């Protein structure tokens, strides 16, 4: 996988989060391959608890790497419905599988259509230059 792979079936934010819509309208959120590559080796992840209300641009978690600590932002307004507890013991999954096992949390959007306003893969690639 290229460090800057951008799957076409996802939506993206300018803060380098990806969003995948799951069955039932819940969205799964993680950070992009570009973001994990820029961070370096992830050593710790803090994620929002179930039931936490979130809004776009609001920091709701942190990713700590060997280089820095970065906020994770909510891509949409909604309520957290799940978090990836596998990252508690294996934060390196964010590096090895950013679009798979390294996902971070799930949100039920207040407005499911809000996901459509996020960047598509082509727009995100353009943002990366």
N, C-alpha and C positions, 0 to 999 in steps of 0.2 A: 504494500500500500504506500502510495506517495504521501509525504508529510503534509501535502496540501490538497489531498483528495477532498472533493466536495460532492457527496452523493446528490443526484438530481431529485430524489424523492423527498428531500427534507426542505424545511424552511430555516432561515438563518437570521441572526441579529447582527447589528454593527459591532456588538460587544463580543462576537465570536461564540455565541451559543447556537446550537442546532435544536430544531423542534421536529418531532415525528408525531403525527396524529395516530392514536391507537383506536381500537374498537371502542365505541361508546363515547367518543369525543374527547377522551382524556389525551393530553399531550405529554410525551416523554422529552426531557431536556438533558442536554449534555454540552460539553465544550467541543469545538471543532478540532480537527487534526492540526490546523494552523495554530490554534491557541495552545494545545498541549505541546506542540513542537517549540513554540516560543517560550513556554514556561520551563521546559526541561523536565527532569525526573520529578514526578509528583510523589510527595511523601506523606501528605495528609489532606483529607477532604472533610469540610464541615458542611452539612446539608440541612435544609429546613425540615422541621418535624411535620408529620401528617396534621392537617387541619390549619396550617399556617396560611393566612391570606397573603397574597403576593400581588405586585403591580409592576408593569414594565419600568425598567430603569432602577428598580429597587434591588439592592444587594440582598440576597437571601441565603448565601453560602460563601464559602471560601475554598480556594485551592492553594495549598502550600507546596512549593517545589523547592528544589535545591537552590534556585535562583531568587525566588520572590514569593510573596503572598498576593493572590489576586482574588477579587470578588467574583462571585457568580451571580448573574442578574436574572430575574424573572423575565421571560419574553412576552408574557401576556398577563392580564388581570385575572385572578382566579384563586383557587384554594389548592394547596398541596395535598395530594391523595396518596403519595408513596415516595419512598426514597430508596436508593440502591444501597442496602446495608452491606453488600459485598465489598464496597469501597472502604468500610471501616477497617477491615483486615488487609485489603489488597488495593490500596490507592493507585498502585501502578497500572491497574486496568485502564485508567484514564489515558495513559500513554499507549498501551498495547492495543486497545480496542475502543477508541474514542466514540465511534458510532454504534458500538455493540455493547459488550459487557461493561464498558466504562461509562454508561449513562449515569445521570446524577439523581434526578427527581422527576415526579409526574405531577401535573397540574390539571384540574378540571377548570377550563376557561369559563369566565362569566359569559362571554360572547364567543362561541366557537368560530365565528367568522373573523375574529381578530387575528387568528393564525394566518389567514390569507393575506393580511397586510404586511406580514414579515417578508424579508428578502427571499427571492427564489435563488436557486443555485447559481444561475448566470449572474444575477445582481451581486451575490456574495463574492463570486470570483472576480468581478469587476472591482469591488471594494478592495480586494486584496492586491489588485494591480497586476 
